[in-house]
């Protein structure tokens, strides 16, 4: 398993509430600095115990800042931590969302016009392309000098998990074959599946994500390759930018939370530290309520999915150990 120690929401999003609308209802809370001011990006923070890696909700609305201000000098108010980080500091921006969750126009605006330099778009669906772009050209010890100060936006161009595939997983893994066999019709079968999803709760969502193994492994590989490349480059050229990674999904809680959990474990974090850090994402609860009500035809009570409940992460850690022996065992099984 590559070592990080050596280096300095799953479905289509419809009728998305803007972060500013949410903040009006939350009284301006849930900012990255704790100040009561409007934030374009929610849930932004450093991944605890992991140097150089940050997490957040979707940062698309930062594009509005760029449209209104052609340069930092034009900005009428100080940048928030999240705005400053993405616009000036980030060297790798990883978007964990599905293609139809992304505001492509806003993402392109940020990528092209970020004040710290443009981001080059690279797709996870082109394995050789993103490996070379992130500095792994030829061998693992070769340094791609041309990448020393380039910035990359890495995303998925194909869907890695759909609502239909989630329901198929639930039907196959959470309902006994005998119960399914006795279902008299498709409506009954569907109702059984929706009930299983509701009972599985947030822990069930995380199980499905963990078993979408290619999604997990390529994200971890991308982070590791980038950290390794930048570390090697800085030994040769002290003026090159240090690695600073931002990854996010829509809320910055679920997909983001699982990637953060694995990175923290690799850095030696305890379960208590991981669970406590996960709990900080409860700040996006109201946005989650508005997003999730569109899933599963409204036939599943997803209220528990809106929370960053400690028990969900605790049970997820137990699931990994019960099925794979350990988190390292899971990582070995998925090829990391």
C-alpha positions in Angstrom: 0.0 0.0 0.0 1.4 3.4 -0.9 2.2 5.5 2.2 0.8 8.9 2.8 2.9 9.4 5.9 6.0 10.2 3.9 4.5 13.3 2.2 4.2 16.8 3.4 -23.7 11.8 -2.3 -24.1 9.3 -4.9 -27.0 10.1 -7.2 -28.2 12.8 -9.5 -28.6 16.2 -7.7 -31.9 17.9 -8.8 -33.2 21.3 -7.8 -30.0 22.1 -6.0 -30.3 24.7 -3.3 -27.5 27.2 -3.5 -25.1 27.5 -0.6 -26.2 31.0 0.0 -29.8 30.0 0.3 -28.8 27.5 2.8 -26.8 29.9 4.8 -29.7 32.3 5.0 -31.7 29.6 6.6 -28.8 28.7 8.9 -28.1 32.2 9.9 -24.7 32.3 8.1 -23.3 29.4 10.1 -21.1 26.5 9.0 -18.3 28.5 7.5 -14.8 27.3 7.2 -13.6 30.0 9.7 -16.5 29.9 12.1 -17.4 33.5 11.2 -21.0 34.5 10.6 -20.6 35.5 6.9 -21.9 34.1 3.7 -19.8 31.2 2.4 -19.8 30.0 -1.2 -18.3 26.7 0.0 -19.6 24.8 3.0 -17.9 22.2 5.2 -14.4 23.2 4.2 -11.6 22.1 6.4 -8.2 20.4 6.6 -8.4 16.6 6.8 -7.3 16.1 10.4 -3.9 14.5 10.8 -3.2 14.4 7.0 -0.8 17.1 5.8 -1.7 19.0 2.7 -5.1 17.5 2.1 -8.4 19.4 2.5 -12.1 18.6 2.0 -15.3 20.5 1.3 -18.7 20.6 -0.2 -19.0 21.4 -3.9 -17.1 24.7 -4.6 -19.0 25.6 -7.8 -20.3 28.9 -6.5 -16.7 30.3 -6.3 -17.2 30.9 -10.0 -19.6 33.7 -9.1 -16.7 35.5 -7.4 -14.5 35.2 -10.5 -17.3 36.5 -12.8 -17.6 39.6 -10.6 -13.9 40.1 -10.1 -11.3 39.8 -12.8 -8.4 39.8 -10.3 -7.9 39.6 -6.6 -7.6 43.4 -6.5 -11.2 43.8 -7.6 -12.6 41.8 -4.7 -14.6 44.0 -2.4 -14.3 41.7 0.6 -11.6 39.3 2.0 -11.6 35.8 0.6 -12.7 33.0 2.8 -10.3 30.2 3.6 -12.0 27.9 1.0 -11.9 30.6 -1.7 -8.3 31.4 -1.1 -7.3 27.8 -1.0 -9.0 26.8 -4.3 -8.2 30.0 -6.2 -4.6 30.3 -5.1 -3.1 27.3 -3.3 -4.6 24.0 -4.5 -2.4 21.9 -6.8 -4.9 19.0 -7.2 -8.7 19.5 -7.2 -10.5 16.1 -7.1 -14.3 16.2 -7.9 -16.0 13.1 -6.5 -19.4 13.9 -8.0 -21.2 12.1 -10.8 -21.2 14.1 -14.1 -24.8 15.2 -13.8 -24.2 16.6 -10.3 -21.7 19.1 -11.6 -22.4 22.6 -12.8 -20.1 22.3 -15.8 -20.1 26.0 -16.7 -19.1 27.1 -13.2 -16.4 24.4 -12.9 -14.9 25.5 -16.2 -14.9 29.1 -15.1 -13.0 28.3 -11.9 -10.6 26.0 -13.8 -9.8 28.5 -16.5 -9.7 31.7 -14.4 -8.4 30.7 -10.9 -6.1 33.5 -9.8 -3.3 31.1 -8.8 -3.2 29.7 -12.3 -5.5 27.5 -14.4 -6.4 23.9 -13.6 -5.9 21.4 -16.4 -8.9 19.0 -16.7 -8.0 15.3 -16.4 -10.5 12.4 -16.4 -10.5 9.4 -14.1 -11.8 7.5 -17.1 -8.5 7.9 -18.9 -6.2 6.0 -16.5 -3.0 6.5 -18.5 -3.8 10.2 -18.9 -4.3 11.1 -15.3 -1.3 8.9 -14.1 1.0 10.8 -16.5 -0.5 14.1 -15.7 0.1 13.6 -12.0 3.7 12.8 -12.6 3.8 9.0 -12.8 5.4 8.8 -16.3 7.4 5.7 -16.9 8.4 4.5 -13.4 7.3 5.3 -9.9 10.7 7.0 -9.3 10.7 9.2 -12.3 10.0 12.9 -11.8 8.0 14.7 -14.5 9.5 18.1 -14.2 6.9 19.7 -16.5 4.3 19.0 -13.8 6.1 20.9 -11.0 3.8 23.9 -10.9 0.9 22.7 -12.9 -2.6 22.4 -11.3 -5.1 19.7 -12.1 -8.8 19.2 -11.9 -9.6 15.5 -11.8 -13.2 14.3 -12.3 -15.3 11.3 -13.4 -16.8 11.6 -16.9 -18.8 8.4 -16.5 -21.2 7.4 -13.7 -19.6 5.0 -11.3 -22.8 4.5 -9.2 -26.4 5.1 -10.1 -29.6 4.9 -8.2 -30.6 1.7 -10.1 -27.3 0.0 -9.2 -27.7 1.0 -5.6 -31.1 -0.6 -5.5 -29.8 -3.7 -7.2 -27.1 -4.0 -4.5 -29.7 -3.5 -1.8 -31.9 -6.2 -3.3 -29.0 -8.7 -3.7 -27.4 -8.1 -0.3 -30.0 -6.9 2.2 -33.0 -9.0 1.4 -33.1 -12.8 1.7 -33.7 -14.8 -1.5 -36.6 -16.5 0.2 -38.4 -13.2 0.8 -37.8 -12.0 -2.7 -39.0 -15.3 -4.1 -42.3 -14.9 -2.3 -42.9 -11.4 -3.6 -46.0 -11.7 -5.7 -45.2 -8.8 -8.1 -42.7 -6.1 -9.0 -44.4 -3.5 -6.8 -44.0 -5.7 -3.8 -40.4 -6.4 -4.7 -39.7 -2.7 -5.1 -41.3 -1.9 -1.7 -39.1 -4.6 -0.1 -36.1 -3.0 -1.6 -37.0 0.5 -0.5 -37.6 -0.8 3.0 -34.2 -2.4 3.1 -32.6 0.8 2.0 -34.4 2.7 4.7 -33.4 0.2 7.4 -29.7 0.2 6.2 -29.5 3.9 6.7 -26.3 5.9 6.2 -24.2 2.8 7.1 -25.8 1.1 4.1 -24.9 4.0 1.8 -21.3 3.7 3.0 -21.2 0.0 2.4 -22.3 0.5 -1.2 -19.7 3.1 -1.7 -16.9 0.9 -0.2 -18.0 -1.9 -2.5 -17.8 0.4 -5.5 -14.1 -0.4 -5.2 -12.8 1.2 -8.4 -14.2 4.5 -7.3 -12.3 4.3 -4.0 -9.0 3.0 -5.4 -8.6 5.5 -8.2 -9.1 8.4 -5.9 -6.6 7.1 -3.4 -4.1 6.4 -6.2 -4.5 9.9 -7.6 -3.9 11.6 -4.2 -0.8 9.4 -3.5 0.7 9.9 -7.0 0.4 13.6 -6.7 1.9 13.7 -3.2 4.8 11.5 -4.3 5.5 13.5 -7.4 5.5 16.9 -5.6 7.6 15.5 -2.9 10.2 14.3 -5.4 10.1 17.5 -7.3 10.6 19.7 -4.3 13.8 17.8 -3.5 15.1 18.9 -7.0 13.5 22.4 -7.1 12.7 24.1 -3.8 10.7 26.7 -5.7 8.1 24.3 -6.9 4.8 24.4 -5.2 4.1 21.9 -2.4 1.2 19.5 -2.8 -2.1 20.8 -1.7 -5.1 18.6 -2.4 -8.8 19.4 -2.3 -11.4 16.7 -2.7 -15.2 17.0 -2.4 -18.5 15.6 -3.4 -21.8 17.5 -3.2 -22.1 17.8 0.6 -18.5 17.0 1.6 -19.9 14.4 4.0 -20.4 11.0 2.5 -18.1 10.2 -0.4 -15.7 12.8 0.9 -16.0 11.4 4.4 -15.0 7.9 3.4 -11.9 9.0 1.5 -11.0 11.2 4.4 -11.5 8.3 6.8 -9.1 6.0 4.8 -6.5 8.8 4.6 -6.7 9.4 8.3 -6.3 5.7 9.1 -3.2 5.5 6.9 -1.8 8.4 9.0 -2.4 6.6 12.2 -5.6 8.3 13.4 -7.6 6.4 16.0 -11.2 5.5 15.5 -12.2 8.2 17.9 -10.4 10.9 16.0 -11.9 9.7 12.7 -15.4 9.6 14.1 -15.1 13.0 15.8 -13.8 14.6 12.6 -16.7 13.0 10.6 -19.2 14.6 13.0 -18.1 18.1 12.0 -20.0 17.5 8.7 -23.3 17.7 10.5 -23.2 21.4 9.5 -24.6 20.5 6.0 -27.7 18.8 7.4 -30.2 21.3 6.0 -28.7 21.2 2.5 -28.8 17.4 2.7 -32.5 17.4 3.5 -33.2 19.4 0.4 -31.0 17.2 -1.8 -32.0 13.8 -0.6 -35.8 14.3 -0.8 -35.6 13.6 -4.5 -34.0 10.2 -4.2 -35.9 6.9 -4.5 -39.1 8.5 -5.8 -39.6 9.9 -2.3 -40.5 6.4 -1.0 -37.7 6.1 1.4 -37.3 8.1 4.7 -33.7 9.3 4.3 -33.7 11.5 7.4 -30.8 9.6 8.8 -28.7 10.1 5.7 -28.8 13.9 6.3 -26.8 13.5 9.5 -23.1 13.0 10.3 -24.0 10.6 13.0 -21.1 9.1 14.9 -22.7 5.6 14.9 -22.7 5.6 11.1 -18.9 5.9 10.8 -18.4 3.6 13.8 -20.5 0.9 12.1 -18.7 1.5 8.8 -15.3 0.9 10.5 -16.8 -2.3 12.0 -18.1 -3.4 8.6 -14.7 -3.1 7.0 -13.0 -5.1 9.8 -15.7 -7.7 9.9 -15.5 -8.3 6.1 -11.9 -7.6 5.3 -10.1 -8.1 8.6 -8.8 -4.5 8.7 -8.7 -1.3 6.7 -5.3 -2.4 5.3 -7.0 -5.7 4.3 -9.7 -3.8 2.5 -7.1 -1.6 0.7 -5.1 -4.7 -0.3 -8.2 -6.3 -1.7 -9.2 -3.3 -3.9 -5.6 -3.1 -5.2 -4.2 -0.1 -3.4 
